[in-house]
Amino acid sequence: MQAAKTIILYKKPTLHKRGVDLSVVQTKLPFSRTEEITMYLSEVKNGVVATVKHVDSGCGMYRRILELGILPGTKLKILQNIPHGPVVFEKNGSKMLLGRGMAQKIQVEY
């Protein structure tokens, strides 16, 4: 993930009661709207269409994920992603689900 960009917002010069200048406030934004966000499938919110970027797993799990047809470049629409349950998604019109452990190994971008 790329480093956060610092944006400086200027406002009317004001002083705090202890003499601290509050005229400049710095805010960190994690990304701009034109950049793509990369995260794991288990972190994506409901309703988002994400593209598989990479699978971080061992040989057996990687083969299982490939058998499901989840290849790099595949688009997945997240239907349900609750904090401690499986991730339900749609791929080419078919509903599928993955356990949280497997979903934590699939990097996606949207």
N, CA and C atoms as an extended XYZ file, in Angstrom:
330
Properties=species:S:1:pos:R:3:atomname:S:1:resname:S:1:resid:I:1 pbc="F F F"
N         0.842       -1.166        0.000 N   MET     1
C         0.000        0.000        0.000 CA  MET     1
C         0.888        1.228        0.000 C   MET     1
N         0.493        2.235       -0.722 N   GLN     2
C         1.309        3.442       -0.832 CA  GLN     2
C         1.228        4.270        0.431 C   GLN     2
N         2.261        5.095        0.611 N   ALA     3
C         2.320        5.949        1.797 CA  ALA     3
C         1.218        7.000        1.752 C   ALA     3
N         0.807        7.423        2.915 N   ALA     4
C        -0.248        8.431        3.021 CA  ALA     4
C         0.283        9.777        2.550 C   ALA     4
N        -0.550       10.538        1.872 N   LYS     5
C        -0.192       11.870        1.422 CA  LYS     5
C        -0.637       12.875        2.466 C   LYS     5
N         0.181       13.896        2.682 N   THR     6
C        -0.162       14.925        3.651 CA  THR     6
C        -0.731       16.116        2.902 C   THR     6
N        -1.902       16.534        3.304 N   ILE     7
C        -2.546       17.703        2.722 CA  ILE     7
C        -2.632       18.758        3.810 C   ILE     7
N        -2.205       19.963        3.496 N   ILE     8
C        -2.233       21.041        4.472 CA  ILE     8
C        -3.439       21.918        4.177 C   ILE     8
N        -4.292       22.073        5.161 N   LEU     9
C        -5.477       22.901        5.039 CA  LEU     9
C        -5.233       24.206        5.782 C   LEU     9
N        -5.447       25.341        5.111 N   TYR    10
C        -5.244       26.648        5.735 CA  TYR    10
C        -6.586       27.216        6.159 C   TYR    10
N        -6.589       27.863        7.276 N   LYS    11
C        -7.792       28.538        7.729 CA  LYS    11
C        -7.398       29.846        8.393 C   LYS    11
N        -8.370       30.587        8.831 N   LYS    12
C        -8.153       31.886        9.436 CA  LYS    12
C        -7.194       31.762       10.632 C   LYS    12
N        -6.176       32.635       10.745 N   PRO    13
C        -5.238       32.527       11.858 CA  PRO    13
C        -5.948       32.645       13.202 C   PRO    13
N        -5.726       31.653       14.042 N   THR    14
C        -6.277       31.673       15.392 CA  THR    14
C        -5.214       31.173       16.349 C   THR    14
N        -5.291       31.601       17.570 N   LEU    15
C        -4.368       31.146       18.593 CA  LEU    15
C        -5.131       30.453       19.700 C   LEU    15
N        -4.568       29.359       20.145 N   HIS    16
C        -5.120       28.652       21.281 CA  HIS    16
C        -4.826       29.465       22.535 C   HIS    16
N        -5.522       29.238       23.610 N   LYS    17
C        -5.331       30.036       24.816 CA  LYS    17
C        -3.919       29.913       25.388 C   LYS    17
N        -3.196       28.850       24.998 N   ARG    18
C        -1.820       28.694       25.467 CA  ARG    18
C        -0.808       29.240       24.459 C   ARG    18
N        -1.267       29.916       23.421 N   GLY    19
C        -0.368       30.531       22.454 CA  GLY    19
C         0.029       29.635       21.304 C   GLY    19
N        -0.617       28.489       21.128 N   VAL    20
C        -0.302       27.583       20.022 CA  VAL    20
C        -1.028       28.073       18.778 C   VAL    20
N        -0.283       28.170       17.661 N   ASP    21
C        -0.877       28.647       16.408 CA  ASP    21
C        -1.705       27.521       15.787 C   ASP    21
N        -2.989       27.747       15.612 N   LEU    22
C        -3.887       26.761       15.020 CA  LEU    22
C        -4.268       27.109       13.585 C   LEU    22
N        -3.453       27.940       12.920 N   SER    23
C        -3.815       28.373       11.575 CA  SER    23
C        -3.565       27.295       10.527 C   SER    23
N        -2.714       26.318       10.831 N   VAL    24
C        -2.429       25.248        9.880 CA  VAL    24
C        -2.795       23.921       10.530 C   VAL    24
N        -3.621       23.164        9.845 N   VAL    25
C        -4.014       21.839       10.322 CA  VAL    25
C        -3.559       20.842        9.280 C   VAL    25
N        -2.839       19.802        9.683 N   GLN    26
C        -2.399       18.786        8.731 CA  GLN    26
C        -3.294       17.562        8.855 C   GLN    26
N        -3.691       17.040        7.700 N   THR    27
C        -4.541       15.861        7.645 CA  THR    27
C        -3.879       14.843        6.743 C   THR    27
N        -3.843       13.582        7.155 N   LYS    28
C        -3.272       12.523        6.328 CA  LYS    28
C        -4.400       11.742        5.669 C   LYS    28
N        -4.316       11.610        4.354 N   LEU    29
C        -5.279       10.819        3.604 CA  LEU    29
C        -4.580        9.547        3.136 C   LEU    29
N        -5.183        8.362        3.282 N   PRO    30
C        -4.510        7.125        2.902 CA  PRO    30
C        -4.354        6.952        1.393 C   PRO    30
N        -5.172        7.607        0.589 N   PHE    31
C        -5.091        7.467       -0.854 CA  PHE    31
C        -5.879        8.595       -1.501 C   PHE    31
N        -5.606        8.828       -2.768 N   SER    32
C        -6.441        9.773       -3.507 CA  SER    32
C        -7.497        8.969       -4.254 C   SER    32
N        -8.503        9.618       -4.757 N   ARG    33
C        -9.617        8.898       -5.393 CA  ARG    33
C        -9.238        8.270       -6.729 C   ARG    33
N        -8.120        8.665       -7.333 N   THR    34
C        -7.745        8.108       -8.625 CA  THR    34
C        -6.899        6.855       -8.491 C   THR    34
N        -6.344        6.592       -7.314 N   GLU    35
C        -5.515        5.413       -7.119 CA  GLU    35
C        -6.384        4.208       -6.763 C   GLU    35
N        -5.908        3.022       -7.145 N   GLU    36
C        -6.637        1.814       -6.787 CA  GLU    36
C        -6.207        1.354       -5.400 C   GLU    36
N        -7.124        0.787       -4.669 N   ILE    37
C        -6.873        0.334       -3.308 CA  ILE    37
C        -6.572       -1.157       -3.358 C   ILE    37
N        -5.494       -1.578       -2.692 N   THR    38
C        -5.141       -2.991       -2.615 CA  THR    38
C        -5.323       -3.461       -1.183 C   THR    38
N        -6.072       -4.533       -1.007 N   MET    39
C        -6.292       -5.116        0.316 CA  MET    39
C        -6.639       -6.584        0.143 C   MET    39
N        -6.851       -7.271        1.251 N   TYR    40
C        -7.227       -8.681        1.191 CA  TYR    40
C        -8.742       -8.824        1.052 C   TYR    40
N        -9.178       -9.920        0.477 N   LEU    41
C       -10.593      -10.168        0.224 CA  LEU    41
C       -11.407      -10.120        1.512 C   LEU    41
N       -10.827      -10.524        2.623 N   SER    42
C       -11.546      -10.528        3.899 CA  SER    42
C       -11.801       -9.118        4.433 C   SER    42
N       -11.164       -8.082        3.863 N   GLU    43
C       -11.308       -6.708        4.337 CA  GLU    43
C       -12.252       -5.859        3.482 C   GLU    43
N       -12.699       -6.395        2.342 N   VAL    44
C       -13.526       -5.627        1.403 CA  VAL    44
C       -14.959       -5.549        1.920 C   VAL    44
N       -15.591       -4.398        1.746 N   LYS    45
C       -16.962       -4.183        2.223 CA  LYS    45
C       -17.979       -4.764        1.250 C   LYS    45
N       -19.201       -4.944        1.723 N   ASN    46
C       -20.294       -5.498        0.916 CA  ASN    46
C       -20.595       -4.605       -0.279 C   ASN    46
N       -20.928       -5.216       -1.413 N   GLY    47
C       -21.338       -4.485       -2.605 CA  GLY    47
C       -20.201       -4.030       -3.497 C   GLY    47
N       -18.968       -4.232       -3.104 N   VAL    48
C       -17.811       -3.776       -3.882 CA  VAL    48
C       -17.440       -4.842       -4.907 C   VAL    48
N       -17.086       -4.400       -6.119 N   VAL    49
C       -16.568       -5.309       -7.134 CA  VAL    49
C       -15.049       -5.180       -7.108 C   VAL    49
N       -14.367       -6.271       -6.786 N   ALA    50
C       -12.912       -6.271       -6.641 CA  ALA    50
C       -12.293       -7.215       -7.661 C   ALA    50
N       -11.063       -6.918       -8.056 N   THR    51
C       -10.319       -7.746       -8.992 CA  THR    51
C        -9.196       -8.452       -8.253 C   THR    51
N        -9.080       -9.752       -8.433 N   VAL    52
C        -8.037      -10.531       -7.772 CA  VAL    52
C        -6.685      -10.112       -8.346 C   VAL    52
N        -5.756       -9.806       -7.445 N   LYS    53
C        -4.431       -9.370       -7.857 CA  LYS    53
C        -3.387      -10.458       -7.627 C   LYS    53
N        -3.430      -11.103       -6.438 N   HIS    54
C        -2.390      -12.069       -6.083 CA  HIS    54
C        -2.934      -13.002       -4.992 C   HIS    54
N        -2.422      -14.223       -4.950 N   VAL    55
C        -2.808      -15.179       -3.905 CA  VAL    55
C        -1.562      -15.516       -3.094 C   VAL    55
N        -1.581      -15.193       -1.788 N   ASP    56
C        -0.458      -15.468       -0.881 CA  ASP    56
C        -0.750      -16.735       -0.097 C   ASP    56
N        -0.414      -17.880       -0.630 N   SER    57
C        -0.697      -19.117        0.097 CA  SER    57
C         0.278      -20.206       -0.330 C   SER    57
N         0.150      -21.314        0.346 N   GLY    58
C         0.967      -22.466        0.009 CA  GLY    58
C         0.420      -23.198       -1.206 C   GLY    58
N         1.087      -24.270       -1.545 N   CYS    59
C         0.769      -25.028       -2.750 CA  CYS    59
C        -0.655      -25.594       -2.748 C   CYS    59
N        -1.067      -26.222       -1.649 N   GLY    60
C        -2.378      -26.857       -1.586 CA  GLY    60
C        -3.525      -25.861       -1.634 C   GLY    60
N        -3.416      -24.793       -0.850 N   MET    61
C        -4.481      -23.801       -0.839 CA  MET    61
C        -4.540      -23.055       -2.172 C   MET    61
N        -3.389      -22.794       -2.764 N   TYR    62
C        -3.360      -22.111       -4.058 CA  TYR    62
C        -4.063      -22.955       -5.113 C   TYR    62
N        -3.822      -24.279       -5.088 N   ARG    63
C        -4.485      -25.177       -6.038 CA  ARG    63
C        -5.992      -25.176       -5.825 C   ARG    63
N        -6.434      -25.183       -4.567 N   ARG    64
C        -7.870      -25.173       -4.257 CA  ARG    64
C        -8.529      -23.894       -4.765 C   ARG    64
N        -7.865      -22.774       -4.557 N   ILE    65
C        -8.406      -21.495       -5.023 CA  ILE    65
C        -8.463      -21.462       -6.544 C   ILE    65
N        -7.450      -22.011       -7.212 N   LEU    66
C        -7.472      -22.084       -8.680 CA  LEU    66
C        -8.578      -23.004       -9.181 C   LEU    66
N        -8.847      -24.101       -8.457 N   GLU    67
C        -9.926      -25.006       -8.837 CA  GLU    67
C       -11.285      -24.319       -8.776 C   GLU    67
N       -11.427      -23.337       -7.883 N   LEU    68
C       -12.667      -22.566       -7.812 CA  LEU    68
C       -12.766      -21.531       -8.934 C   LEU    68
N       -11.693      -21.383       -9.700 N   GLY    69
C       -11.696      -20.425      -10.804 CA  GLY    69
C       -11.312      -19.019      -10.387 C   GLY    69
N       -10.692      -18.878       -9.229 N   ILE    70
C       -10.278      -17.564       -8.750 CA  ILE    70
C        -8.829      -17.357       -9.187 C   ILE    70
N        -8.675      -16.740      -10.338 N   LEU    71
C        -7.367      -16.478      -10.927 CA  LEU    71
C        -7.061      -14.991      -10.830 C   LEU    71
N        -5.786      -14.601      -10.894 N   PRO    72
C        -5.490      -13.165      -10.969 CA  PRO    72
C        -6.197      -12.539      -12.174 C   PRO    72
N        -6.875      -11.417      -11.932 N   GLY    73
C        -7.648      -10.743      -12.972 CA  GLY    73
C        -9.140      -11.036      -12.906 C   GLY    73
N        -9.557      -11.999      -12.090 N   THR    74
C       -10.964      -12.352      -11.946 CA  THR    74
C       -11.690      -11.282      -11.136 C   THR    74
N       -12.880      -10.886      -11.591 N   LYS    75
C       -13.692       -9.906      -10.865 CA  LYS    75
C       -14.656      -10.620       -9.935 C   LYS    75
N       -14.703      -10.164       -8.673 N   LEU    76
C       -15.571      -10.741       -7.657 CA  LEU    76
C       -16.433       -9.636       -7.063 C   LEU    76
N       -17.741       -9.871       -6.968 N   LYS    77
C       -18.634       -8.916       -6.308 CA  LYS    77
C       -18.928       -9.449       -4.913 C   LYS    77
N       -18.564       -8.673       -3.900 N   ILE    78
C       -18.741       -9.105       -2.513 CA  ILE    78
C       -20.208       -8.927       -2.130 C   ILE    78
N       -20.866      -10.023       -1.753 N   LEU    79
C       -22.269       -9.985       -1.357 CA  LEU    79
C       -22.423       -9.885        0.156 C   LEU    79
N       -21.592      -10.606        0.889 N   GLN    80
C       -21.684      -10.588        2.352 CA  GLN    80
C       -20.297      -10.826        2.932 C   GLN    80
N       -19.876       -9.923        3.804 N   ASN    81
C       -18.596      -10.052        4.473 CA  ASN    81
C       -18.779       -9.617        5.919 C   ASN    81
N       -19.084      -10.579        6.778 N   ILE    82
C       -19.272      -10.265        8.192 CA  ILE    82
C       -17.953      -10.548        8.919 C   ILE    82
N       -17.709       -9.905       10.059 N   PRO    83
C       -16.386       -9.981       10.697 CA  PRO    83
C       -15.871      -11.374       11.044 C   PRO    83
N       -16.718      -12.305       11.484 N   HIS    84
C       -16.213      -13.602       11.912 CA  HIS    84
C       -16.852      -14.761       11.160 C   HIS    84
N       -17.191      -14.556        9.904 N   GLY    85
C       -17.813      -15.615        9.127 CA  GLY    85
C       -17.194      -15.699        7.749 C   GLY    85
N       -17.765      -16.530        6.895 N   PRO    86
C       -17.224      -16.661        5.538 CA  PRO    86
C       -17.526      -15.422        4.694 C   PRO    86
N       -16.776      -15.285        3.606 N   VAL    87
C       -16.987      -14.203        2.647 CA  VAL    87
C       -17.813      -14.774        1.500 C   VAL    87
N       -18.987      -14.202        1.257 N   VAL    88
C       -19.869      -14.634        0.176 CA  VAL    88
C       -19.686      -13.665       -0.976 C   VAL    88
N       -19.427      -14.198       -2.167 N   PHE    89
C       -19.198      -13.339       -3.328 CA  PHE    89
C       -19.814      -13.964       -4.563 C   PHE    89
N       -19.902      -13.169       -5.609 N   GLU    90
C       -20.454      -13.618       -6.884 CA  GLU    90
C       -19.364      -13.553       -7.933 C   GLU    90
N       -19.211      -14.646       -8.696 N   LYS    91
C       -18.229      -14.711       -9.774 CA  LYS    91
C       -18.921      -15.264      -11.007 C   LYS    91
N       -19.001      -14.462      -12.033 N   ASN    92
C       -19.645      -14.868      -13.294 CA  ASN    92
C       -21.073      -15.367      -13.080 C   ASN    92
N       -21.831      -14.709      -12.195 N   GLY    93
C       -23.214      -15.065      -11.959 CA  GLY    93
C       -23.426      -16.188      -10.959 C   GLY    93
N       -22.364      -16.792      -10.441 N   SER    94
C       -22.485      -17.874       -9.460 CA  SER    94
C       -22.098      -17.368       -8.081 C   SER    94
N       -22.909      -17.718       -7.084 N   LYS    95
C       -22.578      -17.346       -5.711 CA  LYS    95
C       -21.633      -18.388       -5.130 C   LYS    95
N       -20.578      -17.921       -4.478 N   MET    96
C       -19.596      -18.801       -3.860 CA  MET    96
C       -19.249      -18.233       -2.498 C   MET    96
N       -18.644      -19.053       -1.673 N   LEU    97
C       -18.151      -18.532       -0.403 CA  LEU    97
C       -16.813      -19.156       -0.077 C   LEU    97
N       -16.022      -18.378        0.633 N   LEU    98
C       -14.719      -18.822        1.100 CA  LEU    98
C       -14.640      -18.593        2.596 C   LEU    98
N       -13.968      -19.470        3.296 N   GLY    99
C       -13.729      -19.252        4.709 CA  GLY    99
C       -12.824      -18.050        4.910 C   GLY    99
N       -12.879      -17.490        6.087 N   ARG   100
C       -12.114      -16.283        6.383 CA  ARG   100
C       -10.611      -16.508        6.213 C   ARG   100
N       -10.112      -17.690        6.580 N   GLY   101
C        -8.688      -17.979        6.446 CA  GLY   101
C        -8.221      -17.932        5.001 C   GLY   101
N        -9.010      -18.503        4.108 N   MET   102
C        -8.651      -18.463        2.687 CA  MET   102
C        -8.796      -17.058        2.126 C   MET   102
N        -9.834      -16.344        2.559 N   ALA   103
C       -10.059      -14.983        2.062 CA  ALA   103
C        -8.945      -14.034        2.497 C   ALA   103
N        -8.289      -14.333        3.614 N   GLN   104
C        -7.192      -13.493        4.078 CA  GLN   104
C        -5.921      -13.697        3.271 C   GLN   104
N        -5.902      -14.655        2.381 N   LYS   105
C        -4.730      -14.920        1.544 CA  LYS   105
C        -4.859      -14.353        0.135 C   LYS   105
N        -6.040      -13.817       -0.217 N   ILE   106
C        -6.272      -13.333       -1.591 CA  ILE   106
C        -6.208      -11.813       -1.596 C   ILE   106
N        -5.217      -11.263       -2.318 N   GLN   107
C        -5.101       -9.818       -2.469 CA  GLN   107
C        -5.973       -9.368       -3.631 C   GLN   107
N        -6.753       -8.320       -3.388 N   VAL   108
C        -7.629       -7.775       -4.426 CA  VAL   108
C        -7.420       -6.267       -4.522 C   VAL   108
N        -7.861       -5.696       -5.627 N   GLU   109
C        -7.856       -4.248       -5.780 CA  GLU   109
C        -9.186       -3.810       -6.355 C   GLU   109
N        -9.587       -2.591       -6.002 N   TYR   110
C       -10.833       -2.052       -6.532 CA  TYR   110
C       -10.716       -0.571       -6.696 C   TYR   110
